[in-house]
Amino acid sequence: MKTEIFTFCDFAQENGGKLTIVGTFDTIIARNFPCVHPQLAVVIRIRFDMWEFNTHSFRIETLDLNGELNIEPINGHVDVHGEGSAAAIAHLVFTFSNLHFANQGVVNFVLYIDNKELSSIPLHIRKGQG
């Protein structure tokens, strides 16, 4: 299995196997801290080879640089089927509202499939001009 897309964006949806991703970014700039970010979508596209067709568990954790969880982990399952195909795609799309950040820093979003880390991306939180 391979992660083809793992990104943050303003809006995302999956419809009939097609992804729509609007406004991808990796940095949130706040005037003051603590701050609240109104909405953030996380989009993940995973390609599975035919020998990986099965039901897989997934977990997404958010860890700051001290290794502490920032958001409750997201847990679930994805059924991967690709009848007549050598590979299949799974899309995971999650939207978070009103995320609170106490300080500047980096929050890593880590994707686990079947309890093994598959991929991660950093979200930078910075102070900007205000």
C-alpha positions as CSV (number, residue, x, y, z in Angstrom):
1,M,0.0,0.0,0.0
2,K,1.1,3.5,-0.8
3,T,-0.1,6.9,0.3
4,E,-0.6,9.0,-2.9
5,I,-2.2,12.1,-1.3
6,F,-2.0,13.3,2.3
7,T,-2.9,17.0,2.6
8,F,-4.7,19.7,4.6
9,C,-7.2,21.9,2.8
10,D,-10.1,24.3,3.2
11,F,-12.7,21.9,1.7
12,A,-12.8,18.3,0.4
13,Q,-15.3,15.7,-0.6
14,E,-15.4,12.3,-2.1
15,N,-18.1,11.5,-4.6
16,G,-18.3,8.2,-6.5
17,G,-14.5,7.6,-6.2
18,K,-13.6,11.2,-7.3
19,L,-11.9,13.6,-4.9
20,T,-12.4,17.3,-4.8
21,I,-9.7,19.2,-2.9
22,V,-9.9,23.0,-2.5
23,G,-7.2,25.2,-1.0
24,T,-4.4,22.9,0.1
25,F,-2.0,24.2,2.7
26,D,0.5,23.2,5.5
27,T,0.6,26.3,7.6
28,I,-1.9,28.2,9.8
29,I,-1.0,31.8,10.6
30,A,-2.7,33.3,13.7
31,R,-2.5,36.8,15.0
32,N,-2.7,35.8,18.7
33,F,-2.5,32.7,20.8
34,P,-4.4,30.8,21.9
35,C,-6.2,30.7,18.6
36,V,-9.1,28.9,16.9
37,H,-9.0,27.7,13.3
38,P,-12.5,27.6,11.9
39,Q,-12.3,24.6,9.6
40,L,-9.7,22.2,8.3
41,A,-10.1,19.1,6.1
42,V,-7.7,16.2,5.9
43,V,-7.6,14.2,2.7
44,I,-5.8,10.9,2.3
45,R,-5.7,8.7,-0.9
46,I,-4.2,5.2,-0.5
47,R,-3.4,2.8,-3.3
48,F,-3.6,-0.9,-2.4
49,D,-2.2,-3.7,-4.6
50,M,-4.4,-6.7,-5.2
51,W,-2.7,-8.9,-2.6
52,E,-3.7,-6.2,-0.1
53,F,-7.5,-6.3,-0.9
54,N,-9.2,-6.8,2.5
55,T,-10.6,-4.9,5.3
56,H,-8.0,-2.7,7.0
57,S,-8.2,-0.7,10.2
58,F,-6.9,2.8,10.2
59,R,-6.1,5.4,12.9
60,I,-5.1,9.0,12.6
61,E,-3.3,10.6,15.5
62,T,-2.1,14.2,16.0
63,L,1.1,14.6,17.9
64,D,2.9,17.8,18.8
65,L,6.7,18.0,19.0
66,N,6.5,16.8,22.7
67,G,4.7,13.7,21.5
68,E,1.4,14.7,23.1
69,L,-2.0,14.2,21.4
70,N,-3.7,17.4,20.2
71,I,-7.0,15.9,18.9
72,E,-8.7,12.7,19.8
73,P,-7.5,9.9,17.4
74,I,-9.8,9.0,14.5
75,N,-10.3,5.2,14.2
76,G,-12.1,3.3,11.5
77,H,-12.0,0.6,8.9
78,V,-11.8,0.7,5.1
79,D,-12.9,-2.1,2.9
80,V,-10.6,-2.5,-0.1
81,H,-12.0,-4.3,-3.2
82,G,-10.8,-4.1,-6.7
83,E,-12.7,-6.8,-8.7
84,G,-10.8,-7.4,-11.9
85,S,-8.1,-4.8,-11.1
86,A,-4.5,-5.1,-10.0
87,A,-4.9,-2.1,-7.6
88,A,-7.6,-0.3,-5.7
89,I,-7.9,3.2,-4.2
90,A,-9.3,4.2,-0.8
91,H,-10.1,7.8,0.1
92,L,-10.3,9.1,3.7
93,V,-11.7,12.6,4.1
94,F,-12.2,14.3,7.5
95,T,-13.3,17.8,8.4
96,F,-12.4,19.4,11.7
97,S,-14.2,22.5,13.0
98,N,-13.0,25.1,15.6
99,L,-9.5,23.6,16.2
100,H,-7.8,25.2,19.3
101,F,-4.1,25.9,19.3
102,A,-2.5,27.1,22.5
103,N,0.9,28.1,21.0
104,Q,3.0,28.2,17.9
105,G,4.5,24.9,16.8
106,V,4.1,21.9,14.7
107,V,1.4,19.2,14.9
108,N,2.1,16.0,13.0
109,F,-0.8,14.1,11.6
110,V,0.1,10.4,11.6
111,L,-1.7,7.7,9.6
112,Y,-1.6,4.1,10.8
113,I,-3.0,1.2,8.7
114,D,-3.4,-2.1,10.6
115,N,-1.5,-0.5,13.6
116,K,1.6,0.3,11.4
117,E,2.6,3.8,10.6
118,L,2.1,4.4,6.9
119,S,2.6,8.2,6.5
120,S,2.6,11.5,8.3
121,I,2.5,15.2,7.5
122,P,3.2,18.3,9.6
123,L,0.8,21.2,10.2
124,H,2.8,24.4,11.1
125,I,1.1,26.9,13.5
126,R,2.8,30.3,13.3
127,K,2.2,33.8,14.5
128,G,1.7,36.4,11.8
129,Q,1.4,40.1,11.5
130,G,-1.7,41.5,13.1
